[in-house]
Amino acid sequence: MESKIIDMIFTFTVKEGKQKLYEEVMAEQIAIAKTETGTLVYDIFRKPDGSYCQHERYASEDACQEHNKNTALQLAEWFELTEISQIIALGPLSESFKEQFGVENYLLFVSANK
């Protein structure tokens, strides 16, 4: 049976002078993500140069869409506060999802997961 799990990976920087607001918005978003059963991973990594990589894992595309609905206000603010370098989606996604987010989509080729 094919996995429905999808991973979203964002690389970005926070716009000049927006760091404090970004951290406030992310605190809200993290609090919401912790309550969602379909949100499996929600990690944000920061490099010494101040750039970020955000990794989100969802049980399915529907779970990702539910998260986006639950965090619509924060998501809109996030897009205003950041400069996105790249968005990558891993796993099975509908064409409408790919178009909606303009993501580069990779499908599983081989795996050795346990």
Backbone torsions as a table, in degrees:
resi	resn	phi	psi	omega
1	MET	NA	130.0	-178.7
2	GLU	-72.7	136.3	178.7
3	SER	-68.3	143.0	174.8
4	LYS	-97.8	-2.4	-177.6
5	ILE	-63.1	135.7	174.3
6	ILE	-125.5	147.2	175.7
7	ASP	-117.7	136.4	175.1
8	MET	-115.7	131.0	-179.7
9	ILE	-126.5	124.3	-179.5
10	PHE	-119.7	132.6	168.8
11	THR	-113.3	137.3	-173.2
12	PHE	-165.3	170.0	169.8
13	THR	-125.2	157.7	175.6
14	VAL	-90.9	135.6	-178.9
15	LYS	-62.2	149.9	-179.7
16	GLU	-51.5	129.5	176.0
17	GLY	78.2	6.8	-175.7
18	LYS	-111.9	7.3	-173.5
19	GLN	-60.0	-48.0	-177.5
20	LYS	-61.3	-45.3	178.4
21	LEU	-64.6	-40.2	176.8
22	TYR	-57.2	-46.8	-178.5
23	GLU	-63.8	-37.1	177.2
24	GLU	-65.4	-44.9	179.4
25	VAL	-63.7	-42.0	-179.4
26	MET	-67.9	-34.0	176.6
27	ALA	-61.3	-40.7	177.2
28	GLU	-65.3	-44.6	-177.6
29	GLN	-65.2	-41.3	179.2
30	ILE	-63.9	-42.9	179.8
31	ALA	-59.5	-40.8	178.4
32	ILE	-68.6	-45.5	-178.4
33	ALA	-58.1	-35.8	-179.4
34	LYS	-64.2	-21.9	-178.4
35	THR	-91.9	-10.3	-173.7
36	GLU	-90.1	122.7	-179.0
37	THR	-67.8	-29.2	-178.5
38	GLY	-85.1	-8.5	175.7
39	THR	-91.1	109.9	-173.6
40	LEU	-92.0	-35.3	180.0
41	VAL	-143.2	139.0	175.6
42	TYR	-147.7	86.6	-174.1
43	ASP	-116.3	141.6	176.5
44	ILE	-124.8	126.7	-179.5
45	PHE	-112.6	145.0	179.1
46	ARG	-128.4	132.4	176.7
47	LYS	-87.8	159.6	178.6
48	PRO	-56.8	-26.2	179.9
49	ASP	-79.0	-0.8	178.3
50	GLY	92.8	-4.1	177.1
51	SER	-81.7	159.9	-174.1
52	TYR	-124.3	155.1	167.7
53	CYS	-131.9	123.7	-179.2
54	GLN	-112.5	128.7	-179.1
55	HIS	-118.7	123.1	178.3
56	GLU	-123.9	136.4	176.7
57	ARG	-125.8	132.7	-178.2
58	TYR	-125.2	149.7	179.0
59	ALA	-63.2	-25.7	-179.1
60	SER	-167.2	171.8	174.3
61	GLU	-60.9	-38.8	178.0
62	ASP	-60.6	-39.8	178.2
63	ALA	-64.7	-38.5	176.9
64	CYS	-64.6	-44.1	178.5
65	GLN	-63.2	-38.3	177.6
66	GLU	-63.1	-43.3	176.7
67	HIS	-60.2	-45.1	180.0
68	ASN	-61.2	-36.8	177.5
69	LYS	-68.2	-44.3	-178.6
70	ASN	-65.9	-27.1	-176.6
71	THR	-115.9	26.9	-174.9
72	ALA	-54.6	-44.3	-179.5
73	LEU	-63.5	-48.4	-179.7
74	GLN	-66.5	-37.4	179.5
75	LEU	-63.8	-42.0	177.5
76	ALA	-61.4	-42.3	178.2
77	GLU	-65.9	-41.4	-179.9
78	TRP	-56.4	-45.3	-179.9
79	PHE	-64.5	-29.6	177.7
80	GLU	-76.6	-27.3	-174.5
81	LEU	-92.5	-12.0	-173.1
82	THR	-121.4	158.9	170.5
83	GLU	-113.5	109.0	-174.9
84	ILE	-82.5	130.5	175.9
85	SER	-90.5	-41.9	-175.2
86	GLN	-160.0	145.8	171.0
87	ILE	-127.2	124.7	178.7
88	ILE	-122.5	137.3	175.0
89	ALA	-117.2	132.0	178.2
90	LEU	-115.1	125.3	178.0
91	GLY	116.3	178.9	-174.6
92	PRO	-75.1	121.1	179.2
93	LEU	-131.3	148.4	176.1
94	SER	-73.4	157.5	177.9
95	GLU	-61.0	-38.4	-179.0
96	SER	-64.7	-37.3	177.1
97	PHE	-64.3	-46.5	-179.9
98	LYS	-60.2	-41.2	178.4
99	GLU	-68.5	-41.7	-179.0
100	GLN	-58.4	-42.4	-175.9
101	PHE	-103.1	-4.7	-179.9
102	GLY	58.0	43.5	-174.9
103	VAL	-93.6	150.8	169.7
104	GLU	-86.2	122.2	-171.6
105	ASN	-112.8	130.3	175.2
106	TYR	-114.8	138.1	175.7
107	LEU	-106.5	151.2	-178.2
108	LEU	-59.0	130.6	178.3
109	PHE	-101.2	-58.5	174.0
110	VAL	-140.3	160.2	-176.1
111	SER	-149.6	150.7	173.4
112	ALA	-135.1	38.0	-180.0
113	ASN	-72.1	152.5	178.0
114	LYS	-114.4	NA	NA
